[in-house]
Amino acid sequence: MIKSGLVQTIAQQNMHLYHRDVERIINTILDEIIEALANGDRVELRGFGAFSVKQRDARVGRNPRTGEAVSVTAKRVPFFKTGKELRERLNAPTPQE
Amino acid sequence: MAGRTLTRADLSEAVHRQVGLSRTESAELVKAVLDEMVETLVRGDQVKLSSFGTFMVRHKTGRIGRNPKTGEEVPITPRRVLVFRPSQVMKQHINGHVEHGKDD
């Protein structure tokens, strides 16, 4: 499913809302998460999972093609940990496969 | 400077402010969006959100693990795990590069 499919499903469940508003709702949610992470905050969504930011130190990497050493600067990377409830649901013994 | 933790309530408040729906309805919509993503993933499909990232379900085969404390061997059953691949936009944002607006 891509974003437009998500917008469509939510719009169909909420006939009183304009499609455009549903789009804004979804974008607001996603932007809010990104902004929080950019500020170094965590985002914890019960039943879904938690987003956080991990610090990666600078290191000397290697160009895998040429073998040449390149310095990789320190950076922050987004990290997602699946929530307990969702993790369990993904492995629930339902005869769906 | 890892400070606050945002929750569903903060997302609802943002929807309330930005879209102008009531707080109750904003909370319901945040829930509806997350629920729909969960249902899609539980079905085994991926959720691809442009400029945010992709959530996908990976199948892990069973293997023999070891309890690191006791050294005891324990079987790990095959399972499905959720992985999130952040988009380039998210990665850049988090490192302070805002991609729109090369103003220097």
N, CA and C atoms of all chains as a GROMACS GRO file, in nm:
protein
  603
    1MET      N    1   0.084  -0.120   0.000
    1MET     CA    2   0.000   0.000   0.000
    1MET      C    3   0.087   0.124   0.000
    2ILE      N    4   0.049   0.220  -0.078
    2ILE     CA    5   0.123   0.347  -0.079
    2ILE      C    6   0.034   0.456  -0.018
    3LYS      N    7   0.092   0.575  -0.003
    3LYS     CA    8   0.022   0.679   0.070
    3LYS      C    9  -0.117   0.709   0.013
    4SER      N   10  -0.126   0.714  -0.120
    4SER     CA   11  -0.257   0.746  -0.180
    4SER      C   12  -0.362   0.640  -0.146
    5GLY      N   13  -0.319   0.515  -0.134
    5GLY     CA   14  -0.412   0.407  -0.097
    5GLY      C   15  -0.459   0.423   0.046
    6LEU      N   16  -0.368   0.466   0.132
    6LEU     CA   17  -0.401   0.490   0.272
    6LEU      C   18  -0.502   0.605   0.281
    7VAL      N   19  -0.476   0.711   0.205
    7VAL     CA   20  -0.567   0.827   0.203
    7VAL      C   21  -0.706   0.781   0.159
    8GLN      N   22  -0.710   0.701   0.054
    8GLN     CA   23  -0.836   0.656   0.000
    8GLN      C   24  -0.916   0.571   0.101
    9THR      N   25  -0.847   0.479   0.166
    9THR     CA   26  -0.915   0.394   0.265
    9THR      C   27  -0.974   0.478   0.379
   10ILE      N   28  -0.893   0.569   0.430
   10ILE     CA   29  -0.940   0.652   0.543
   10ILE      C   30  -1.054   0.743   0.497
   11ALA      N   31  -1.043   0.793   0.375
   11ALA     CA   32  -1.149   0.881   0.321
   11ALA      C   33  -1.280   0.803   0.308
   12GLN      N   34  -1.271   0.677   0.267
   12GLN     CA   35  -1.392   0.596   0.252
   12GLN      C   36  -1.457   0.566   0.386
   13GLN      N   37  -1.374   0.557   0.491
   13GLN     CA   38  -1.429   0.532   0.625
   13GLN      C   39  -1.487   0.659   0.686
   14ASN      N   40  -1.453   0.773   0.628
   14ASN     CA   41  -1.495   0.902   0.683
   14ASN      C   42  -1.554   0.989   0.572
   15MET      N   43  -1.673   0.952   0.529
   15MET     CA   44  -1.734   1.017   0.414
   15MET      C   45  -1.758   1.167   0.436
   16HIS      N   46  -1.762   1.211   0.560
   16HIS     CA   47  -1.786   1.353   0.588
   16HIS      C   48  -1.661   1.439   0.569
   17LEU      N   49  -1.547   1.376   0.546
   17LEU     CA   50  -1.425   1.455   0.528
   17LEU      C   51  -1.388   1.466   0.381
   18TYR      N   52  -1.330   1.580   0.346
   18TYR     CA   53  -1.279   1.595   0.210
   18TYR      C   54  -1.153   1.510   0.196
   19HIS      N   55  -1.135   1.458   0.077
   19HIS     CA   56  -1.016   1.381   0.044
   19HIS      C   57  -0.890   1.460   0.082
   20ARG      N   58  -0.894   1.586   0.050
   20ARG     CA   59  -0.781   1.676   0.074
   20ARG      C   60  -0.750   1.688   0.224
   21ASP      N   61  -0.856   1.685   0.306
   21ASP     CA   62  -0.834   1.691   0.451
   21ASP      C   63  -0.769   1.564   0.502
   22VAL      N   64  -0.813   1.451   0.446
   22VAL     CA   65  -0.754   1.322   0.487
   22VAL      C   66  -0.604   1.323   0.452
   23GLU      N   67  -0.574   1.378   0.336
   23GLU     CA   68  -0.435   1.390   0.293
   23GLU      C   69  -0.357   1.475   0.393
   24ARG      N   70  -0.417   1.584   0.435
   24ARG     CA   71  -0.352   1.674   0.531
   24ARG      C   72  -0.333   1.606   0.666
   25ILE      N   73  -0.431   1.526   0.706
   25ILE     CA   74  -0.422   1.454   0.834
   25ILE      C   75  -0.302   1.360   0.831
   26ILE      N   76  -0.293   1.283   0.723
   26ILE     CA   77  -0.184   1.185   0.713
   26ILE      C   78  -0.048   1.256   0.704
   27ASN      N   79  -0.042   1.362   0.625
   27ASN     CA   80   0.084   1.435   0.615
   27ASN      C   81   0.123   1.500   0.748
   28THR      N   82   0.024   1.548   0.820
   28THR     CA   83   0.052   1.609   0.951
   28THR      C   84   0.113   1.506   1.046
   29ILE      N   85   0.054   1.388   1.047
   29ILE     CA   86   0.106   1.281   1.134
   29ILE      C   87   0.251   1.249   1.098
   30LEU      N   88   0.276   1.231   0.969
   30LEU     CA   89   0.411   1.193   0.925
   30LEU      C   90   0.512   1.305   0.949
   31ASP      N   91   0.470   1.428   0.919
   31ASP     CA   92   0.560   1.543   0.939
   31ASP      C   93   0.593   1.561   1.087
   32GLU      N   94   0.493   1.541   1.170
   32GLU     CA   95   0.511   1.557   1.315
   32GLU      C   96   0.616   1.457   1.367
   33ILE      N   97   0.610   1.336   1.315
   33ILE     CA   98   0.706   1.233   1.355
   33ILE      C   99   0.847   1.274   1.311
   34ILE      N  100   0.859   1.319   1.186
   34ILE     CA  101   0.990   1.359   1.135
   34ILE      C  102   1.046   1.478   1.214
   35GLU      N  103   0.960   1.575   1.241
   35GLU     CA  104   1.004   1.693   1.317
   35GLU      C  105   1.055   1.654   1.455
   36ALA      N  106   0.981   1.565   1.521
   36ALA     CA  107   1.020   1.520   1.655
   36ALA      C  108   1.158   1.456   1.650
   37LEU      N  109   1.179   1.370   1.551
   37LEU     CA  110   1.307   1.300   1.539
   37LEU      C  111   1.419   1.399   1.507
   38ALA      N  112   1.388   1.498   1.423
   38ALA     CA  113   1.487   1.600   1.389
   38ALA      C  114   1.528   1.679   1.513
   39ASN      N  115   1.436   1.691   1.610
   39ASN     CA  116   1.467   1.760   1.736
   39ASN      C  117   1.537   1.669   1.835
   40GLY      N  118   1.554   1.544   1.797
   40GLY     CA  119   1.618   1.450   1.887
   40GLY      C  120   1.521   1.384   1.984
   41ASP      N  121   1.392   1.405   1.962
   41ASP     CA  122   1.291   1.343   2.049
   41ASP      C  123   1.257   1.203   2.001
   42ARG      N  124   1.188   1.129   2.087
   42ARG     CA  125   1.138   0.996   2.052
   42ARG      C  126   0.991   1.005   2.021
   43VAL      N  127   0.939   0.909   1.947
   43VAL     CA  128   0.796   0.904   1.922
   43VAL      C  129   0.751   0.763   1.955
   44GLU      N  130   0.661   0.752   2.050
   44GLU     CA  131   0.618   0.620   2.095
   44GLU      C  132   0.469   0.604   2.071
   45LEU      N  133   0.433   0.514   1.980
   45LEU     CA  134   0.293   0.495   1.945
   45LEU      C  135   0.248   0.356   1.989
   46ARG      N  136   0.175   0.354   2.099
   46ARG     CA  137   0.128   0.228   2.157
   46ARG      C  138   0.054   0.144   2.055
   47GLY      N  139   0.088   0.017   2.050
   47GLY     CA  140   0.020  -0.073   1.959
   47GLY      C  141   0.081  -0.072   1.819
   48PHE      N  142   0.175   0.021   1.798
   48PHE     CA  143   0.240   0.029   1.667
   48PHE      C  144   0.390   0.011   1.683
   49GLY      N  145   0.453   0.109   1.743
   49GLY     CA  146   0.597   0.098   1.765
   49GLY      C  147   0.656   0.231   1.807
   50ALA      N  148   0.787   0.237   1.816
   50ALA     CA  149   0.855   0.358   1.861
   50ALA      C  150   0.965   0.398   1.765
   51PHE      N  151   0.969   0.527   1.735
   51PHE     CA  152   1.076   0.582   1.650
   51PHE      C  153   1.175   0.654   1.741
   52SER      N  154   1.302   0.634   1.711
   52SER     CA  155   1.404   0.708   1.785
   52SER      C  156   1.518   0.739   1.690
   53VAL      N  157   1.615   0.811   1.740
   53VAL     CA  158   1.730   0.849   1.658
   53VAL      C  159   1.855   0.792   1.722
   54LYS      N  160   1.937   0.728   1.642
   54LYS     CA  161   2.063   0.674   1.695
   54LYS      C  162   2.179   0.751   1.636
   55GLN      N  163   2.278   0.771   1.722
   55GLN     CA  164   2.397   0.844   1.681
   55GLN      C  165   2.500   0.747   1.623
   56ARG      N  166   2.549   0.776   1.505
   56ARG     CA  167   2.656   0.694   1.446
   56ARG      C  168   2.783   0.778   1.443
   57ASP      N  169   2.890   0.729   1.503
   57ASP     CA  170   3.016   0.802   1.504
   57ASP      C  171   3.081   0.805   1.367
   58ALA      N  172   3.171   0.899   1.349
   58ALA     CA  173   3.248   0.906   1.226
   58ALA      C  174   3.337   0.781   1.219
   59ARG      N  175   3.359   0.732   1.100
   59ARG     CA  176   3.443   0.613   1.087
   59ARG      C  177   3.512   0.615   0.951
   60VAL      N  178   3.611   0.531   0.937
   60VAL     CA  179   3.674   0.518   0.807
   60VAL      C  180   3.608   0.401   0.736
   61GLY      N  181   3.542   0.433   0.629
   61GLY     CA  182   3.476   0.330   0.552
   61GLY      C  183   3.560   0.294   0.432
   62ARG      N  184   3.506   0.212   0.348
   62ARG     CA  185   3.580   0.170   0.231
   62ARG      C  186   3.485   0.167   0.112
   63ASN      N  187   3.530   0.217   0.002
   63ASN     CA  188   3.453   0.206  -0.121
   63ASN      C  189   3.458   0.058  -0.162
   64PRO      N  190   3.345  -0.009  -0.160
   64PRO     CA  191   3.348  -0.153  -0.185
   64PRO      C  192   3.395  -0.189  -0.326
   65ARG      N  193   3.383  -0.094  -0.416
   65ARG     CA  194   3.424  -0.125  -0.553
   65ARG      C  195   3.575  -0.109  -0.572
   66THR      N  196   3.629   0.000  -0.518
   66THR     CA  197   3.770   0.028  -0.540
   66THR      C  198   3.858  -0.012  -0.422
   67GLY      N  199   3.797  -0.035  -0.305
   67GLY     CA  200   3.875  -0.071  -0.188
   67GLY      C  201   3.939   0.050  -0.122
   68GLU      N  202   3.914   0.166  -0.179
   68GLU     CA  203   3.969   0.291  -0.132
   68GLU      C  204   3.909   0.331   0.004
   69ALA      N  205   3.992   0.380   0.095
   69ALA     CA  206   3.942   0.424   0.227
   69ALA      C  207   3.876   0.561   0.213
   70VAL      N  208   3.760   0.576   0.268
   70VAL     CA  209   3.690   0.705   0.267
   70VAL      C  210   3.643   0.734   0.409
   71SER      N  211   3.648   0.860   0.449
   71SER     CA  212   3.600   0.890   0.584
   71SER      C  213   3.450   0.915   0.578
   72VAL      N  214   3.380   0.854   0.670
   72VAL     CA  215   3.236   0.871   0.679
   72VAL      C  216   3.211   0.959   0.801
   73THR      N  217   3.142   1.068   0.782
   73THR     CA  218   3.118   1.161   0.893
   73THR      C  219   3.016   1.104   0.991
   74ALA      N  220   3.018   1.157   1.112
   74ALA     CA  221   2.921   1.116   1.214
   74ALA      C  222   2.782   1.155   1.165
   75LYS      N  223   2.685   1.074   1.195
   75LYS     CA  224   2.550   1.110   1.155
   75LYS      C  225   2.446   1.049   1.248
   76ARG      N  226   2.325   1.095   1.233
   76ARG     CA  227   2.214   1.043   1.312
   76ARG      C  228   2.124   0.964   1.219
   77VAL      N  229   2.082   0.848   1.264
   77VAL     CA  230   1.994   0.767   1.180
   77VAL      C  231   1.864   0.734   1.253
   78PRO      N  232   1.753   0.741   1.179
   78PRO     CA  233   1.625   0.706   1.238
   78PRO      C  234   1.617   0.556   1.263
   79PHE      N  235   1.549   0.519   1.369
   79PHE     CA  236   1.538   0.379   1.407
   79PHE      C  237   1.395   0.351   1.450
   80PHE      N  238   1.341   0.238   1.407
   80PHE     CA  239   1.205   0.201   1.445
   80PHE      C  240   1.206   0.067   1.516
   81LYS      N  241   1.138   0.061   1.627
   81LYS     CA  242   1.124  -0.065   1.698
   81LYS      C  243   0.975  -0.101   1.702
   82THR      N  244   0.943  -0.218   1.652
   82THR     CA  245   0.804  -0.262   1.647
   82THR      C  246   0.747  -0.278   1.788
   83GLY      N  247   0.627  -0.233   1.808
   83GLY     CA  248   0.562  -0.247   1.938
   83GLY      C  249   0.526  -0.392   1.966
   84LYS      N  250   0.512  -0.422   2.093
   84LYS     CA  251   0.487  -0.559   2.137
   84LYS      C  252   0.360  -0.616   2.074
   85GLU      N  253   0.256  -0.536   2.080
   85GLU     CA  254   0.126  -0.582   2.030
   85GLU      C  255   0.131  -0.618   1.880
   86LEU      N  256   0.196  -0.532   1.802
   86LEU     CA  257   0.206  -0.556   1.659
   86LEU      C  258   0.297  -0.676   1.631
   87ARG      N  259   0.406  -0.686   1.708
   87ARG     CA  260   0.498  -0.798   1.690
   87ARG      C  261   0.424  -0.929   1.714
   88GLU      N  262   0.340  -0.929   1.816
   88GLU     CA  263   0.264  -1.050   1.845
   88GLU      C  264   0.161  -1.079   1.738
   89ARG      N  265   0.098  -0.973   1.689
   89ARG     CA  266  -0.003  -0.994   1.584
   89ARG      C  267   0.059  -1.047   1.455
   90LEU      N  268   0.180  -1.003   1.425
   90LEU     CA  269   0.248  -1.051   1.304
   90LEU      C  270   0.274  -1.200   1.311
   91ASN      N  271   0.282  -1.251   1.434
   91ASN     CA  272   0.311  -1.393   1.452
   91ASN      C  273   0.198  -1.470   1.518
   92ALA      N  274   0.080  -1.412   1.513
   92ALA     CA  275  -0.036  -1.480   1.570
   92ALA      C  276  -0.063  -1.606   1.489
   93PRO      N  277  -0.099  -1.714   1.555
   93PRO     CA  278  -0.120  -1.840   1.483
   93PRO      C  279  -0.251  -1.843   1.406
   94THR      N  280  -0.272  -1.744   1.320
   94THR     CA  281  -0.392  -1.745   1.237
   94THR      C  282  -0.360  -1.821   1.108
   95PRO      N  283  -0.450  -1.902   1.061
   95PRO     CA  284  -0.423  -1.982   0.942
   95PRO      C  285  -0.435  -1.898   0.815
   96GLN      N  286  -0.352  -1.796   0.802
   96GLN     CA  287  -0.363  -1.709   0.686
   96GLN      C  288  -0.255  -1.734   0.583
   97GLU      N  289  -0.160  -1.821   0.614
   97GLU     CA  290  -0.057  -1.848   0.513
   97GLU      C  291  -0.040  -1.997   0.488
   98MET      N  292   2.071   1.547   2.263
   98MET     CA  293   1.966   1.613   2.341
   98MET      C  294   1.834   1.539   2.328
   99ALA      N  295   1.833   1.412   2.358
   99ALA     CA  296   1.708   1.339   2.350
   99ALA      C  297   1.621   1.378   2.468
  100GLY      N  298   1.518   1.454   2.441
  100GLY     CA  299   1.435   1.503   2.549
  100GLY      C  300   1.302   1.434   2.559
  101ARG      N  301   1.206   1.492   2.490
  101ARG     CA  302   1.068   1.446   2.503
  101ARG      C  303   1.039   1.315   2.431
  102THR      N  304   0.926   1.258   2.468
  102THR     CA  305   0.871   1.147   2.393
  102THR      C  306   0.733   1.188   2.345
  103LEU      N  307   0.714   1.188   2.214
  103LEU     CA  308   0.582   1.219   2.160
  103LEU      C  309   0.496   1.094   2.163
  104THR      N  310   0.367   1.115   2.182
  104THR     CA  311   0.274   1.002   2.184
  104THR      C  312   0.160   1.029   2.086
  105ARG      N  313   0.065   0.936   2.084
  105ARG     CA  314  -0.054   0.954   2.001
  105ARG      C  315  -0.124   1.086   2.032
  106ALA      N  316  -0.124   1.122   2.160
  106ALA     CA  317  -0.191   1.246   2.201
  106ALA      C  318  -0.129   1.368   2.133
  107ASP      N  319   0.004   1.368   2.118
  107ASP     CA  320   0.071   1.480   2.051
  107ASP      C  321   0.036   1.484   1.903
  108LEU      N  322   0.025   1.366   1.842
  108LEU     CA  323  -0.012   1.361   1.700
  108LEU      C  324  -0.156   1.412   1.682
  109SER      N  325  -0.244   1.371   1.772
  109SER     CA  326  -0.383   1.416   1.766
  109SER      C  327  -0.390   1.567   1.780
  110GLU      N  328  -0.311   1.620   1.873
  110GLU     CA  329  -0.309   1.764   1.895
  110GLU      C  330  -0.262   1.837   1.768
  111ALA      N  331  -0.163   1.780   1.702
  111ALA     CA  332  -0.112   1.841   1.577
  111ALA      C  333  -0.220   1.839   1.470
  112VAL      N  334  -0.294   1.729   1.460
  112VAL     CA  335  -0.401   1.720   1.360
  112VAL      C  336  -0.511   1.821   1.393
  113HIS      N  337  -0.543   1.832   1.520
  113HIS     CA  338  -0.642   1.930   1.566
  113HIS      C  339  -0.600   2.071   1.524
  114ARG      N  340  -0.475   2.106   1.549
  114ARG     CA  341  -0.424   2.240   1.516
  114ARG      C  342  -0.416   2.264   1.367
  115GLN      N  343  -0.359   2.166   1.294
  115GLN     CA  344  -0.331   2.187   1.152
  115GLN      C  345  -0.454   2.171   1.063
  116VAL      N  346  -0.540   2.079   1.098
  116VAL     CA  347  -0.653   2.050   1.009
  116VAL      C  348  -0.782   2.111   1.063
  117GLY      N  349  -0.784   2.139   1.192
  117GLY     CA  350  -0.900   2.206   1.249
  117GLY      C  351  -1.014   2.116   1.289
  118LEU      N  352  -0.988   1.986   1.299
  118LEU     CA  353  -1.093   1.895   1.347
  118LEU      C  354  -1.095   1.902   1.499
  119SER      N  355  -1.205   1.855   1.559
  119SER     CA  356  -1.213   1.854   1.705
  119SER      C  357  -1.105   1.761   1.759
  120ARG      N  358  -1.074   1.777   1.887
  120ARG     CA  359  -0.972   1.692   1.948
  120ARG      C  360  -1.013   1.546   1.944
  121THR      N  361  -1.141   1.521   1.972
  121THR     CA  362  -1.192   1.383   1.972
  121THR      C  363  -1.176   1.321   1.835
  122GLU      N  364  -1.222   1.396   1.734
  122GLU     CA  365  -1.215   1.340   1.599
  122GLU      C  366  -1.070   1.324   1.553
  123SER      N  367  -0.985   1.418   1.592
  123SER     CA  368  -0.843   1.410   1.555
  123SER      C  369  -0.783   1.282   1.613
  124ALA      N  370  -0.816   1.253   1.738
  124ALA     CA  371  -0.765   1.132   1.803
  124ALA      C  372  -0.816   1.008   1.730
  125GLU      N  373  -0.943   1.011   1.690
  125GLU     CA  374  -0.999   0.896   1.619
  125GLU      C  375  -0.929   0.874   1.484
  126LEU      N  376  -0.896   0.984   1.419
  126LEU     CA  377  -0.831   0.970   1.289
  126LEU      C  378  -0.688   0.922   1.300
  127VAL      N  379  -0.618   0.968   1.401
  127VAL     CA  380  -0.482   0.918   1.423
  127VAL      C  381  -0.488   0.767   1.444
  128LYS      N  382  -0.586   0.724   1.523
  128LYS     CA  383  -0.604   0.582   1.549
  128LYS      C  384  -0.639   0.507   1.419
  129ALA      N  385  -0.729   0.565   1.341
  129ALA     CA  386  -0.771   0.500   1.216
  129ALA      C  387  -0.652   0.481   1.121
  130VAL      N  388  -0.567   0.583   1.113
  130VAL     CA  389  -0.451   0.576   1.022
  130VAL      C  390  -0.354   0.467   1.069
  131LEU      N  391  -0.323   0.467   1.198
  131LEU     CA  392  -0.230   0.366   1.249
  131LEU      C  393  -0.290   0.226   1.239
  132ASP      N  394  -0.420   0.214   1.268
  132ASP     CA  395  -0.487   0.083   1.257
  132ASP      C  396  -0.481   0.030   1.114
  133GLU      N  397  -0.504   0.117   1.019
  133GLU     CA  398  -0.503   0.075   0.879
  133GLU      C  399  -0.363   0.027   0.838
  134MET      N  400  -0.261   0.097   0.888
  134MET     CA  401  -0.124   0.054   0.859
  134MET      C  402  -0.097  -0.083   0.922
  135VAL      N  403  -0.142  -0.101   1.046
  135VAL     CA  404  -0.123  -0.229   1.116
  135VAL      C  405  -0.192  -0.342   1.038
  136GLU      N  406  -0.318  -0.319   0.998
  136GLU     CA  407  -0.391  -0.424   0.928
  136GLU      C  408  -0.321  -0.464   0.798
  137THR      N  409  -0.272  -0.363   0.727
  137THR     CA  410  -0.201  -0.390   0.601
  137THR      C  411  -0.078  -0.476   0.626
  138LEU      N  412  -0.002  -0.441   0.730
  138LEU     CA  413   0.120  -0.515   0.761
  138LEU      C  414   0.089  -0.656   0.809
  139VAL      N  415  -0.014  -0.671   0.890
  139VAL     CA  416  -0.050  -0.803   0.942
  139VAL      C  417  -0.091  -0.895   0.825
  140ARG      N  418  -0.152  -0.834   0.725
  140ARG     CA  419  -0.189  -0.909   0.603
  140ARG      C  420  -0.064  -0.953   0.527
  141GLY      N  421   0.049  -0.891   0.558
  141GLY     CA  422   0.174  -0.928   0.492
  141GLY      C  423   0.214  -0.830   0.383
  142ASP      N  424   0.136  -0.724   0.365
  142ASP     CA  425   0.169  -0.624   0.264
  142ASP      C  426   0.262  -0.518   0.321
  143GLN      N  427   0.328  -0.445   0.234
  143GLN     CA  428   0.412  -0.336   0.282
  143GLN      C  429   0.337  -0.204   0.279
  144VAL      N  430   0.385  -0.110   0.357
  144VAL     CA  431   0.326   0.024   0.359
  144VAL      C  432   0.437   0.120   0.319
  145LYS      N  433   0.417   0.184   0.204
  145LYS     CA  434   0.520   0.269   0.147
  145LYS      C  435   0.471   0.414   0.149
  146LEU      N  436   0.533   0.496   0.232
  146LEU     CA  437   0.489   0.634   0.248
  146LEU      C  438   0.596   0.727   0.194
  147SER      N  439   0.570   0.786   0.078
  147SER     CA  440   0.673   0.866   0.013
  147SER      C  441   0.716   0.980   0.104
  148SER      N  442   0.842   1.010   0.101
  148SER     CA  443   0.911   1.109   0.182
  148SER      C  444   0.909   1.078   0.333
  149PHE      N  445   0.859   0.961   0.368
  149PHE     CA  446   0.867   0.918   0.508
  149PHE      C  447   0.951   0.790   0.518
  150GLY      N  448   0.899   0.684   0.458
  150GLY     CA  449   0.974   0.558   0.460
  150GLY      C  450   0.883   0.442   0.428
  151THR      N  451   0.939   0.322   0.434
  151THR     CA  452   0.865   0.201   0.400
  151THR      C  453   0.868   0.104   0.517
  152PHE      N  454   0.750   0.052   0.550
  152PHE     CA  455   0.740  -0.055   0.650
  152PHE      C  456   0.719  -0.183   0.573
  153MET      N  457   0.800  -0.284   0.601
  153MET     CA  458   0.778  -0.411   0.532
  153MET      C  459   0.797  -0.529   0.626
  154VAL      N  460   0.732  -0.637   0.588
  154VAL     CA  461   0.734  -0.757   0.671
  154VAL      C  462   0.836  -0.854   0.612
  155ARG      N  463   0.928  -0.898   0.695
  155ARG     CA  464   1.029  -0.995   0.650
  155ARG      C  465   1.002  -1.128   0.717
  156HIS      N  466   1.027  -1.234   0.644
  156HIS     CA  467   1.012  -1.369   0.700
  156HIS      C  468   1.147  -1.419   0.746
  157LYS      N  469   1.155  -1.457   0.872
  157LYS     CA  470   1.281  -1.511   0.925
  157LYS      C  471   1.266  -1.661   0.940
  158THR      N  472   1.366  -1.734   0.898
  158THR     CA  473   1.358  -1.880   0.915
  158THR      C  474   1.397  -1.915   1.059
  159GLY      N  475   1.358  -2.032   1.101
  159GLY     CA  476   1.394  -2.077   1.235
  159GLY      C  477   1.542  -2.102   1.246
  160ARG      N  478   1.596  -2.093   1.364
  160ARG     CA  479   1.738  -2.123   1.385
  160ARG      C  480   1.758  -2.160   1.532
  161ILE      N  481   1.876  -2.212   1.559
  161ILE     CA  482   1.907  -2.245   1.698
  161ILE      C  483   1.973  -2.125   1.762
  162GLY      N  484   1.911  -2.072   1.864
  162GLY     CA  485   1.970  -1.961   1.936
  162GLY      C  486   2.034  -2.011   2.063
  163ARG      N  487   2.088  -1.919   2.140
  163ARG     CA  488   2.153  -1.958   2.264
  163ARG      C  489   2.118  -1.855   2.369
  164ASN      N  490   2.081  -1.899   2.484
  164ASN     CA  491   2.059  -1.807   2.594
  164ASN      C  492   2.195  -1.754   2.636
  165PRO      N  493   2.221  -1.625   2.618
  165PRO     CA  494   2.355  -1.572   2.642
  165PRO      C  495   2.397  -1.584   2.789
  166LYS      N  496   2.300  -1.594   2.876
  166LYS     CA  497   2.335  -1.601   3.018
  166LYS      C  498   2.372  -1.745   3.060
  167THR      N  499   2.292  -1.839   3.013
  167THR     CA  500   2.314  -1.976   3.058
  167THR      C  501   2.390  -2.061   2.956
  168GLY      N  502   2.401  -2.011   2.832
  168GLY     CA  503   2.468  -2.087   2.728
  168GLY      C  504   2.382  -2.198   2.671
  169GLU      N  505   2.262  -2.208   2.722
  169GLU     CA  506   2.169  -2.312   2.682
  169GLU      C  507   2.117  -2.288   2.539
  170GLU      N  508   2.106  -2.394   2.463
  170GLU     CA  509   2.053  -2.380   2.327
  170GLU      C  510   1.901  -2.376   2.329
  171VAL      N  511   1.845  -2.279   2.257
  171VAL     CA  512   1.700  -2.270   2.249
  171VAL      C  513   1.660  -2.255   2.102
  172PRO      N  514   1.560  -2.329   2.058
  172PRO     CA  515   1.517  -2.314   1.920
  172PRO      C  516   1.443  -2.182   1.901
  173ILE      N  517   1.474  -2.112   1.794
  173ILE     CA  518   1.400  -1.990   1.761
  173ILE      C  519   1.310  -2.026   1.642
  174THR      N  520   1.184  -2.012   1.662
  174THR     CA  521   1.087  -2.053   1.559
  174THR      C  522   1.090  -1.954   1.442
  175PRO      N  523   1.048  -1.997   1.324
  175PRO     CA  524   1.038  -1.903   1.212
  175PRO      C  525   0.939  -1.793   1.250
  176ARG      N  526   0.965  -1.673   1.209
  176ARG     CA  527   0.875  -1.564   1.246
  176ARG      C  528   0.872  -1.455   1.142
  177ARG      N  529   0.775  -1.367   1.157
  177ARG     CA  530   0.767  -1.249   1.070
  177ARG      C  531   0.808  -1.127   1.151
  178VAL      N  532   0.896  -1.048   1.094
  178VAL     CA  533   0.937  -0.926   1.163
  178VAL      C  534   0.909  -0.805   1.075
  179LEU      N  535   0.885  -0.695   1.140
  179LEU     CA  536   0.857  -0.571   1.069
  179LEU      C  537   0.985  -0.490   1.060
  180VAL      N  538   1.019  -0.445   0.942
  180VAL     CA  539   1.134  -0.356   0.929
  180VAL      C  540   1.090  -0.223   0.870
  181PHE      N  541   1.155  -0.118   0.915
  181PHE     CA  542   1.126   0.015   0.865
  181PHE      C  543   1.249   0.068   0.794
  182ARG      N  544   1.231   0.109   0.669
  182ARG     CA  545   1.342   0.173   0.595
  182ARG      C  546   1.309   0.319   0.580
  183PRO      N  547   1.381   0.406   0.649
  183PRO     CA  548   1.352   0.548   0.639
  183PRO      C  549   1.384   0.600   0.499
  184SER      N  550   1.308   0.698   0.455
  184SER     CA  551   1.333   0.759   0.324
  184SER      C  552   1.455   0.849   0.333
  185GLN      N  553   1.507   0.883   0.217
  185GLN     CA  554   1.620   0.975   0.208
  185GLN      C  555   1.583   1.109   0.272
  186VAL      N  556   1.460   1.151   0.247
  186VAL     CA  557   1.412   1.280   0.300
  186VAL      C  558   1.417   1.278   0.454
  187MET      N  559   1.371   1.170   0.513
  187MET     CA  560   1.373   1.162   0.659
  187MET      C  561   1.516   1.163   0.711
  188LYS      N  562   1.604   1.086   0.648
  188LYS     CA  563   1.743   1.080   0.693
  188LYS      C  564   1.809   1.217   0.686
  189GLN      N  565   1.782   1.289   0.576
  189GLN     CA  566   1.843   1.421   0.560
  189GLN      C  567   1.790   1.518   0.663
  190HIS      N  568   1.660   1.513   0.686
  190HIS     CA  569   1.595   1.601   0.781
  190HIS      C  570   1.654   1.584   0.920
  191ILE      N  571   1.676   1.459   0.956
  191ILE     CA  572   1.727   1.426   1.089
  191ILE      C  573   1.871   1.472   1.106
  192ASN      N  574   1.940   1.487   0.994
  192ASN     CA  575   2.076   1.538   1.000
  192ASN      C  576   2.084   1.687   0.970
  193GLY      N  577   1.969   1.751   0.976
  193GLY     CA  578   1.966   1.896   0.964
  193GLY      C  579   1.972   1.950   0.823
  194HIS      N  580   1.956   1.864   0.724
  194HIS     CA  581   1.953   1.914   0.587
  194HIS      C  582   1.809   1.916   0.540
  195VAL      N  583   1.758   2.032   0.515
  195VAL     CA  584   1.622   2.040   0.462
  195VAL      C  585   1.637   2.052   0.311
  196GLU      N  586   1.583   1.954   0.241
  196GLU     CA  587   1.613   1.942   0.099
  196GLU      C  588   1.553   2.052   0.011
  197HIS      N  589   1.441   2.110   0.052
  197HIS     CA  590   1.387   2.219  -0.028
  197HIS      C  591   1.442   2.351   0.025
  198GLY      N  592   1.501   2.429  -0.066
  198GLY     CA  593   1.554   2.557  -0.022
  198GLY      C  594   1.705   2.560  -0.015
  199LYS      N  595   1.767   2.551  -0.131
  199LYS     CA  596   1.912   2.567  -0.137
  199LYS      C  597   1.939   2.716  -0.145
  200ASP      N  598   1.930   2.784  -0.030
  200ASP     CA  599   1.936   2.931  -0.037
  200ASP      C  600   2.077   2.987  -0.012
  201ASP      N  601   2.178   2.899  -0.021
  201ASP     CA  602   2.312   2.958  -0.011
  201ASP      C  603   2.413   2.895  -0.106
   0.00000   0.00000   0.00000
